[in-house]
Amino acid sequence: MSYSPKLAAALSGATLRRLAHWRKAGSGRGAVLVPEISAVRPVLYSFRDVMALRTCVKLRDDASLQKIRRAFDTLRDDLGECDLPVYRLVADGDTVSLVAPDQAIDLVHRKADFVIHKMGDVLRPFWHDGRHVPDLLRPRDHVTVDPAVRGGIPVVDGTRVPYDEVAALLRDGVPADRIPGYYPSVTATAALEAADFADYVDSYDPQRTA
């Protein structure tokens, strides 16, 4: 399973325009992040891509794009794959560090030094450009994201039912209290939250908001 640019944008907090910009190389430098699954139409992002994008959005207020690009290059070239739910990328103004429970590695200057700072968590909700970006793994109380369930596509909590399938029924005029007739494991409350999350995802589509 993979993420469309719109869903990747909604889960990361980046705009579609920013995602497109970060996919392109410019000024003699490589792209900030090229999608793992497909970088050409249809562009498709992986769960790891979304984690990296979300981290990049949070770091952007504290570090230059050049430093963030260098940090991602180090992750890819020198450190291999990392489990980002365990490791955190944190900017302190001078560098970007990969933080483990017991140490932090300077990714910009490539020094395995210990550093002291307050560790940020890319999974938790945050505000960016006046927009509330929800918790990554639980964007709504009854909507969850789990890479082991449908490849990480948001589903109604405790089920394998994608949020957008439930939202589509409501948009077609099916009352919330009748949703359990279609999906017995989905309550009316969960259906309304799935629709609310669908509206949030659509807010990242300029054509929907124009």
C-alpha positions as a Python dict, from the first residue, in 0.01 Angstrom:
ca = {
    (1, 'M'): (0, 0, 0),
    (2, 'S'): (116, 354, -69),
    (3, 'Y'): (22, 717, -7),
    (4, 'S'): (-93, 963, -269),
    (5, 'P'): (73, 1307, -252),
    (6, 'K'): (-245, 1454, -99),
    (7, 'L'): (-258, 1197, 182),
    (8, 'A'): (119, 1225, 236),
    (9, 'A'): (76, 1601, 261),
    (10, 'A'): (-208, 1573, 512),
    (11, 'L'): (-17, 1329, 733),
    (12, 'S'): (311, 1520, 717),
    (13, 'G'): (192, 1880, 728),
    (14, 'A'): (369, 1972, 403),
    (15, 'T'): (176, 2131, 119),
    (16, 'L'): (148, 1965, -221),
    (17, 'R'): (360, 2245, -366),
    (18, 'R'): (630, 2183, -106),
    (19, 'L'): (629, 1810, -172),
    (20, 'A'): (678, 1879, -543),
    (21, 'H'): (960, 2122, -466),
    (22, 'W'): (1135, 1874, -238),
    (23, 'R'): (1117, 1603, -507),
    (24, 'K'): (1314, 1821, -750),
    (25, 'A'): (1684, 1890, -760),
    (26, 'G'): (1790, 2252, -781),
    (27, 'S'): (2092, 2481, -766),
    (28, 'G'): (2328, 2189, -813),
    (29, 'R'): (2183, 2002, -514),
    (30, 'G'): (1990, 1682, -497),
    (31, 'A'): (1625, 1654, -405),
    (32, 'V'): (1537, 1669, -37),
    (33, 'L'): (1327, 1353, -56),
    (34, 'V'): (1249, 1132, -355),
    (35, 'P'): (952, 899, -292),
    (36, 'E'): (1059, 539, -239),
    (37, 'I'): (773, 385, -436),
    (38, 'S'): (735, 619, -735),
    (39, 'A'): (878, 963, -810),
    (40, 'V'): (690, 993, -1142),
    (41, 'R'): (319, 1003, -1210),
    (42, 'P'): (144, 862, -1028),
    (43, 'V'): (372, 982, -747),
    (44, 'L'): (346, 746, -449),
    (45, 'Y'): (502, 777, -103),
    (46, 'S'): (583, 505, 151),
    (47, 'F'): (517, 519, 524),
    (48, 'R'): (888, 586, 577),
    (49, 'D'): (861, 875, 333),
    (50, 'V'): (574, 1023, 535),
    (51, 'M'): (777, 992, 855),
    (52, 'A'): (1072, 1165, 689),
    (53, 'L'): (852, 1439, 542),
    (54, 'R'): (682, 1502, 875),
    (55, 'T'): (1021, 1523, 1042),
    (56, 'C'): (1141, 1764, 775),
    (57, 'V'): (838, 1988, 826),
    (58, 'K'): (904, 2005, 1200),
    (59, 'L'): (1275, 2070, 1155),
    (60, 'R'): (1227, 2338, 891),
    (61, 'D'): (1158, 2608, 1152),
    (62, 'D'): (1488, 2534, 1327),
    (63, 'A'): (1733, 2439, 1052),
    (64, 'S'): (1811, 2541, 696),
    (65, 'L'): (1693, 2323, 409),
    (66, 'Q'): (2057, 2265, 318),
    (67, 'K'): (2126, 2114, 661),
    (68, 'I'): (1813, 1902, 646),
    (69, 'R'): (1911, 1774, 299),
    (70, 'R'): (2259, 1691, 427),
    (71, 'A'): (2109, 1510, 725),
    (72, 'F'): (1888, 1294, 503),
    (73, 'D'): (2187, 1221, 277),
    (74, 'T'): (2379, 1098, 580),
    (75, 'L'): (2090, 878, 688),
    (76, 'R'): (2073, 720, 344),
    (77, 'D'): (2442, 691, 264),
    (78, 'D'): (2618, 637, 597),
    (79, 'L'): (2366, 497, 843),
    (80, 'G'): (2138, 284, 629),
    (81, 'E'): (1778, 234, 730),
    (82, 'C'): (1662, 362, 1068),
    (83, 'D'): (1347, 289, 1262),
    (84, 'L'): (1218, 647, 1293),
    (85, 'P'): (956, 560, 1559),
    (86, 'V'): (1260, 482, 1781),
    (87, 'Y'): (1505, 739, 1646),
    (88, 'R'): (1424, 1109, 1621),
    (89, 'L'): (1566, 1382, 1399),
    (90, 'V'): (1610, 1700, 1602),
    (91, 'A'): (1741, 2044, 1499),
    (92, 'D'): (1913, 2272, 1749),
    (93, 'G'): (1991, 2564, 1514),
    (94, 'D'): (2349, 2460, 1436),
    (95, 'T'): (2294, 2103, 1322),
    (96, 'V'): (2047, 1818, 1281),
    (97, 'S'): (2090, 1517, 1506),
    (98, 'L'): (1965, 1160, 1494),
    (99, 'V'): (1860, 1086, 1850),
    (100, 'A'): (1852, 737, 1999),
    (101, 'P'): (1752, 658, 2358),
    (102, 'D'): (2117, 670, 2468),
    (103, 'Q'): (2296, 901, 2223),
    (104, 'A'): (2266, 1153, 1943),
    (105, 'I'): (2461, 1157, 1616),
    (106, 'D'): (2541, 1486, 1443),
    (107, 'L'): (2420, 1429, 1086),
    (108, 'V'): (2542, 1758, 944),
    (109, 'H'): (2899, 1743, 1068),
    (110, 'R'): (2901, 1361, 1074),
    (111, 'K'): (3031, 1330, 1428),
    (112, 'A'): (2906, 1063, 1666),
    (113, 'D'): (2907, 1304, 1959),
    (114, 'F'): (2670, 1313, 2251),
    (115, 'V'): (2453, 1624, 2255),
    (116, 'I'): (2212, 1763, 2510),
    (117, 'H'): (1881, 1906, 2402),
    (118, 'K'): (1508, 1861, 2437),
    (119, 'M'): (1399, 1575, 2213),
    (120, 'G'): (1102, 1643, 1986),
    (121, 'D'): (857, 1373, 1882),
    (122, 'V'): (751, 1374, 1519),
    (123, 'L'): (456, 1149, 1593),
    (124, 'R'): (270, 1395, 1812),
    (125, 'P'): (39, 1674, 1690),
    (126, 'F'): (193, 2011, 1607),
    (127, 'W'): (105, 2344, 1448),
    (128, 'H'): (261, 2446, 1116),
    (129, 'D'): (177, 2753, 908),
    (130, 'G'): (-136, 2809, 1113),
    (131, 'R'): (-261, 2454, 1056),
    (132, 'H'): (-301, 2181, 1316),
    (133, 'V'): (-125, 1867, 1196),
    (134, 'P'): (-274, 1570, 1385),
    (135, 'D'): (-105, 1283, 1562),
    (136, 'L'): (46, 1062, 1291),
    (137, 'L'): (-63, 725, 1429),
    (138, 'R'): (-402, 847, 1556),
    (139, 'P'): (-513, 1145, 1346),
    (140, 'R'): (-859, 1114, 1499),
    (141, 'D'): (-978, 930, 1810),
    (142, 'H'): (-1139, 665, 1592),
    (143, 'V'): (-898, 678, 1297),
    (144, 'T'): (-555, 513, 1318),
    (145, 'V'): (-245, 465, 1104),
    (146, 'D'): (-51, 140, 1140),
    (147, 'P'): (205, 26, 879),
    (148, 'A'): (103, -334, 957),
    (149, 'V'): (-261, -263, 866),
    (150, 'R'): (-327, -199, 496),
    (151, 'G'): (25, -68, 459),
    (152, 'G'): (-45, 232, 680),
    (153, 'I'): (-351, 372, 505),
    (154, 'P'): (-568, 539, 773),
    (155, 'V'): (-845, 305, 889),
    (156, 'V'): (-1126, 314, 1140),
    (157, 'D'): (-977, 216, 1476),
    (158, 'G'): (-992, -157, 1546),
    (159, 'T'): (-1083, -244, 1187),
    (160, 'R'): (-931, -272, 841),
    (161, 'V'): (-1190, -36, 692),
    (162, 'P'): (-1025, 262, 514),
    (163, 'Y'): (-1141, 601, 634),
    (164, 'D'): (-1224, 721, 283),
    (165, 'E'): (-1462, 433, 210),
    (166, 'V'): (-1669, 528, 515),
    (167, 'A'): (-1648, 898, 429),
    (168, 'A'): (-1768, 823, 75),
    (169, 'L'): (-2086, 663, 210),
    (170, 'L'): (-2163, 965, 426),
    (171, 'R'): (-2098, 1199, 133),
    (172, 'D'): (-2339, 992, -74),
    (173, 'G'): (-2609, 1064, 182),
    (174, 'V'): (-2598, 756, 402),
    (175, 'P'): (-2679, 861, 762),
    (176, 'A'): (-2406, 791, 1019),
    (177, 'D'): (-2633, 561, 1219),
    (178, 'R'): (-2676, 340, 913),
    (179, 'I'): (-2303, 292, 850),
    (180, 'P'): (-2291, -19, 1075),
    (181, 'G'): (-2526, -179, 822),
    (182, 'Y'): (-2245, -153, 567),
    (183, 'Y'): (-1955, -204, 806),
    (184, 'P'): (-2072, -372, 1131),
    (185, 'S'): (-1747, -287, 1309),
    (186, 'V'): (-1779, 87, 1238),
    (187, 'T'): (-1989, 290, 1480),
    (188, 'A'): (-2175, 607, 1388),
    (189, 'T'): (-1927, 812, 1592),
    (190, 'A'): (-1630, 651, 1417),
    (191, 'A'): (-1795, 715, 1080),
    (192, 'L'): (-1834, 1085, 1154),
    (193, 'E'): (-1468, 1108, 1257),
    (194, 'A'): (-1362, 927, 938),
    (195, 'A'): (-1556, 1187, 739),
    (196, 'D'): (-1399, 1469, 939),
    (197, 'F'): (-1053, 1331, 868),
    (198, 'A'): (-1142, 1299, 498),
    (199, 'D'): (-1236, 1667, 497),
    (200, 'Y'): (-899, 1748, 656),
    (201, 'V'): (-714, 1547, 389),
    (202, 'D'): (-911, 1721, 113),
    (203, 'S'): (-811, 2058, 258),
    (204, 'Y'): (-461, 1991, 120),
    (205, 'D'): (-599, 1972, -234),
    (206, 'P'): (-592, 2325, -384),
    (207, 'Q'): (-861, 2225, -635),
    (208, 'R'): (-1097, 2133, -350),
    (209, 'T'): (-1037, 2458, -160),
    (210, 'A'): (-1029, 2697, -457),
}
